[in-house]
Amino acid sequence: MSNFVVVGGGAAGLEMVTRLASKFAGKANHSVILVEPSSHHLWKPRLHEIAAGTFDTELDAVAFRLHSACHGYQYVQGKMSGLNRAQKSIAVTSESAPEQTLHYDYLVMAVGAISNDFKTPGVSEHCLFLDSASQVEKAWEKMKQLLANGGSHRVSIVGAGATGVELAAEWAKVSHQLNRYQKGTALSITLIEAADRVLPASAQCMSEKVMKKLQKQGVNVRLNTRVQRAETDRIVTENEVIPADLQIWAAGIRCPDWLANLDGLETNRINQLKVLPTLQTTLDENVFVIGDSAECPQDDGTFVPPRAQAANQAAGHLAKQFGRLVKGKALKPFVFKDGGMVIALGHDYALMNDKVVLRGRYVRRLYDTIFRLHQQVIFGWFRVSALVVLKRVKSLLNPYYKGSWS
Ligand SMILES: Cc1cc2nc3c(=O)[nH]c(=O)nc-3n(C[C@H](O)[C@H](O)[C@H](O)COP(=O)(O)OP(=O)(O)OC[C@H]3O[C@@H](n4cnc5c(N)ncnc54)[C@H](O)[C@@H]3O)c2cc1C
């Protein structure tokens, strides 16, 4: 009998418990428990679309309680707040119940990452983040208020990585569409980046193509610009003050501080837990880490990137390895297979890696396919096919931008 406890129900954790439950739940008294503070799962790579009012969450949010009942794992709504490796237990806190202790044989940490404000003054007070459903809902509410009465509004995004670039393009598209519903309504979008190009972690030619497209969409891109502080309604850089009615911080990632004090486990400078290629923490073979909160080495000396496909692959790999582990077999190392990166710019233009440029409705389809593959793991093909049909019908009846009618 083994007791698997998975902490975090995001891209990695939810796939992990679904796979583990179908493998083990109810068999030979194995148990699978998910610890997650939110009541619903939303796939993070689409959060910027919620902030832009272009993603309808009604059909795609996953209620953990319902999902766990259908798939045979136990869902504990709460936050992990401590680890006792000697006793193989974790502490879980929640608003509605006293602190509880959960015992594990194998612990899988999948608590993800949050934006890194690099301790820049004023950012936590004056900027919004895109790290969770509740945060993007806030951004969307603010955006709705701004646009309710028409007119022109200034928005700033700090960080021109994939998230910042996609949000800027999405807002540019919204601004363009809004003119159809309310003449004179517009967004003036400024994207601020400290590096000398957008998408600094991607190939140079990809950055160039994306930069051209953003400029064509009317986005003001400031490169080589370091933010000094954020204030009410403005971002202060070395050279200028950029006024903004809404400010989003999407620069870099780090893991929460509590991971750095987790019963002596090794972490790096951004609080990721260090793991071996088997995804076991360097100091404890019964504690595993997958997704953005892991620093996992690769053969070429680099680390597995903090991306959704890496999180999904790690979950699939580890679920298989647990099958081997309970049979007493050795664990195989996790090898990340990079399927490339898709940067969608406003739903009708996307770049895949640095070569393939996609235009028109195929972009939306491709983006949806990646998302549906994630859903396929957590629901199965039948339910996903039904969702696709329902969503298609709903989108025929509703406008592109939700704010125009709600
Ligand atoms: C706006 C945005 C757009 C993105 N776009 C892309 C993209 O286009 N392509 C791509 O590959 N990647 C993209 N990413 C990155 C991608 O979403 C992450 O790499 C991926 O979600 C990581 O999965 P994860 O399971 O490690 O973490 P997450 O998906 O973040 O899940 C972590 C979970 O842990 C839970 N949790 C946190 N603390 C605790 C605690 N104390 N106890 C219990 N549970 C806890 C959280 O509630 C959350 O549900 C994007 C990210 C953002 C924010």
The ligand as an SDF file (V2000), in Angstrom:
LIG
                    3D

 53 58  0  0  0  0  0  0  0  0999 V2000
   -0.2800   34.3250  -18.1240 C   0  0  0  0  0  0  0  0  0  0  0  0
    0.6130   33.1270  -18.3770 C   0  0  0  0  0  0  0  0  0  0  0  0
    0.7560   32.6480  -19.6860 C   0  0  0  0  0  0  0  0  0  0  0  0
    1.5580   31.5320  -19.9250 C   0  0  0  0  0  0  0  0  0  0  0  0
    1.6740   31.0800  -21.2150 N   0  0  0  0  0  0  0  0  0  0  0  0
    2.4080   29.9790  -21.4520 C   0  0  0  0  0  0  0  0  0  0  0  0
    2.5060   29.4480  -22.7790 C   0  0  0  0  0  0  0  0  0  0  0  0
    1.9610   30.0110  -23.7230 O   0  0  0  0  0  0  0  0  0  0  0  0
    3.2340   28.3210  -22.9620 N   0  0  0  0  0  0  0  0  0  0  0  0
    3.8570   27.6790  -21.9270 C   0  0  0  0  0  0  0  0  0  0  0  0
    4.4860   26.6250  -22.1330 O   0  0  0  0  0  0  0  0  0  0  0  0
    3.7910   28.1500  -20.6600 N   0  0  0  0  0  0  0  0  0  0  0  0
    3.0840   29.2780  -20.4080 C   0  0  0  0  0  0  0  0  0  0  0  0
    3.0070   29.7700  -19.1220 N   0  0  0  0  0  0  0  0  0  0  0  0
    3.7240   29.0400  -18.0590 C   0  0  0  0  0  0  0  0  0  0  0  0
    2.9000   27.8350  -17.6200 C   0  0  0  0  0  0  0  0  0  0  0  0
    1.5930   28.2370  -17.2920 O   0  0  0  0  0  0  0  0  0  0  0  0
    3.5760   27.1600  -16.4340 C   0  0  0  0  0  0  0  0  0  0  0  0
    4.8540   26.7320  -16.8490 O   0  0  0  0  0  0  0  0  0  0  0  0
    2.7900   25.9630  -15.9140 C   0  0  0  0  0  0  0  0  0  0  0  0
    1.4840   26.3310  -15.5210 O   0  0  0  0  0  0  0  0  0  0  0  0
    3.5320   25.3380  -14.7260 C   0  0  0  0  0  0  0  0  0  0  0  0
    2.7490   24.3240  -14.1730 O   0  0  0  0  0  0  0  0  0  0  0  0
    2.8440   24.0010  -12.6170 P   0  0  0  0  0  0  0  0  0  0  0  0
    1.8860   22.8780  -12.3870 O   0  0  0  0  0  0  0  0  0  0  0  0
    4.2500   23.8460  -12.2200 O   0  0  0  0  0  0  0  0  0  0  0  0
    2.3160   25.2970  -11.8830 O   0  0  0  0  0  0  0  0  0  0  0  0
    0.8910   25.9900  -11.9250 P   0  0  0  0  0  0  0  0  0  0  0  0
    0.1660   25.6490  -13.1630 O   0  0  0  0  0  0  0  0  0  0  0  0
    1.1550   27.4100  -11.6050 O   0  0  0  0  0  0  0  0  0  0  0  0
    0.1110   25.3200  -10.7120 O   0  0  0  0  0  0  0  0  0  0  0  0
    0.5290   25.4810   -9.3800 C   0  0  0  0  0  0  0  0  0  0  0  0
   -0.6370   25.1410   -8.4660 C   0  0  0  0  0  0  0  0  0  0  0  0
   -0.1520   25.0690   -7.1270 O   0  0  0  0  0  0  0  0  0  0  0  0
   -1.0940   25.6580   -6.2670 C   0  0  0  0  0  0  0  0  0  0  0  0
   -0.4160   26.0850   -5.0420 N   0  0  0  0  0  0  0  0  0  0  0  0
    0.3630   27.1670   -4.8500 C   0  0  0  0  0  0  0  0  0  0  0  0
    0.7900   27.2200   -3.5720 N   0  0  0  0  0  0  0  0  0  0  0  0
    0.2720   26.1410   -2.9380 C   0  0  0  0  0  0  0  0  0  0  0  0
    0.3470   25.6480   -1.6050 C   0  0  0  0  0  0  0  0  0  0  0  0
    1.0260   26.2950   -0.6320 N   0  0  0  0  0  0  0  0  0  0  0  0
   -0.3010   24.5050   -1.3010 N   0  0  0  0  0  0  0  0  0  0  0  0
   -1.0200   23.8540   -2.2550 C   0  0  0  0  0  0  0  0  0  0  0  0
   -1.1190   24.2770   -3.5330 N   0  0  0  0  0  0  0  0  0  0  0  0
   -0.4850   25.4120   -3.8670 C   0  0  0  0  0  0  0  0  0  0  0  0
   -1.6620   26.8120   -7.0890 C   0  0  0  0  0  0  0  0  0  0  0  0
   -2.9460   27.2090   -6.5950 O   0  0  0  0  0  0  0  0  0  0  0  0
   -1.7420   26.1920   -8.4780 C   0  0  0  0  0  0  0  0  0  0  0  0
   -2.9870   25.5770   -8.7140 O   0  0  0  0  0  0  0  0  0  0  0  0
    2.2310   30.8900  -18.8510 C   0  0  0  0  0  0  0  0  0  0  0  0
    2.0880   31.3870  -17.5500 C   0  0  0  0  0  0  0  0  0  0  0  0
    1.2950   32.4990  -17.3090 C   0  0  0  0  0  0  0  0  0  0  0  0
    1.1500   33.0190  -15.8970 C   0  0  0  0  0  0  0  0  0  0  0  0
  1  2  1  0
  2  3  1  0
  2 52  2  0
  3  4  2  0
  4  5  1  0
  4 50  1  0
  5  6  2  0
  6  7  1  0
  6 13  1  0
  7  8  2  0
  7  9  1  0
  9 10  1  0
 10 11  2  0
 10 12  1  0
 12 13  2  0
 13 14  1  0
 14 15  1  0
 14 50  1  0
 15 16  1  0
 16 17  1  0
 16 18  1  0
 18 19  1  0
 18 20  1  0
 20 21  1  0
 20 22  1  0
 22 23  1  0
 23 24  1  0
 24 25  2  0
 24 26  1  0
 24 27  1  0
 27 28  1  0
 28 29  2  0
 28 30  1  0
 28 31  1  0
 31 32  1  0
 32 33  1  0
 33 34  1  0
 33 48  1  0
 34 35  1  0
 35 36  1  0
 35 46  1  0
 36 37  1  0
 36 45  1  0
 37 38  2  0
 38 39  1  0
 39 40  1  0
 39 45  2  0
 40 41  1  0
 40 42  2  0
 42 43  1  0
 43 44  2  0
 44 45  1  0
 46 47  1  0
 46 48  1  0
 48 49  1  0
 50 51  2  0
 51 52  1  0
 52 53  1  0
M  END
$$$$
